[in-house]
Amino acid sequence: MSIMVNLDVMMAKRKMSLGELAQKVDITMANLSILKNNKARAVRFSTLEAICKALDCQPGDILEFVPDGEEEP
């Protein structure tokens, strides 16, 4: 099983760049990029809350559970 981060999808829907979101959330672009590219092993609730506020979305719009064997390449 895996948790997929669909941050890039929400950013595209909101027409927001990585730099703009990083500034609004007060996180480095490098750390936000790690999250966006599904390389993060954890995310703080405070960070998730700030991202949801900045993108005006719910955590479920960003995080998705994908059962084993169904992961996208």
Protein Blocks (a to p, Z undefined) as FASTA:
>chain_A
ZZddfklmmmmmnopafklmmmmnopafklmmmmmnopafbdcfklmmmmmmmnopafkl
mpccddehiacZZ
